[in-house]
Amino acid sequence: MGPMEEWWDQLDSATRQWLVKNPGCVTLPRIVVHAISTAIHEDLGEDQHGQLELSDEDRQFIQSRAGQEQADGPGIGR
């Protein structure tokens, strides 16, 4: 799996919105991991509980997107 920035546009709007509304999340819950895996057609290497720890790079990217949405208003994450 490459950096989130590379496959962000493949995610559905609900998944992008969840990520933007939870920019401090370090570990993604399994339902979000499943949505991402389905969207990008790739195994993400989740843990035994179906969760995935985000890289520092991915967390920074999400925080940047969340900041853009706050500045631009709703819709930027869609």
N, C-alpha and C positions, 0 to 999 in steps of 0.2 A: 504494500500500500504506500503510495506516495503521499506527499503533503496534502492536507485538506484543501488548500488553496487550488490545487490542480483538479479536484473533482467536486468542488462546492456546487457548481452549476448543475451537476447531475442529481443533486438531492431534491426531494420534493419540498414544497414550501413549508409544510408542517414541520419537517425535520430541521430545516434551516431556521425556522422561527424558534423551535425549542432550543437550539444551540445558541442563538442570539439572546434569548431570554435567560439563559443560564451560562453566561460567559466565564464564570469562575469555576465551572465544573472541571474536576481533574479526571474523574472516572465516569465514562458514559454508561448509563443503564442499558440493560440488554435489549430493550425494545428500540432504543435509538441506534444501538449497534446493528441490530437486525435491519432496520430501515436503511441505514447507510450501506451495509453489505449488499442488500437487495438492489439498491440504486446503482452502485458502481460495479456490481457483478464480481465481487472479490471477497475472499475470506479475510477478515481483519485481524485474525489472531487473538480473538478475545480470550479471557481467562475462563476458568472452570465454571464460573457463574454467568457467563455470557456478557461480561462487562469488558470495557476497554479503557485503559489509561491513555489519556491524550499526551502527545509530545508537547514540549515547551513551545515549539513552533506552531502547532495546531491551536494551542490555547491562546497564543498571541494573535493569531489570525482571527479566531472567534471574537476576542476582545476588541479587535480593530473593527470587525463587522458590526458588533454591538454599538460601538462608539459612532460609527457612520449612521446607523439607524437612529440613534438619539439625536444626532445633528440634523439629519435629513428628514426625519419623521418616518412613519410607518411605510413599509413597502420595499425598503432597500434590501431586506433579506429574502425577498420573494423571487 
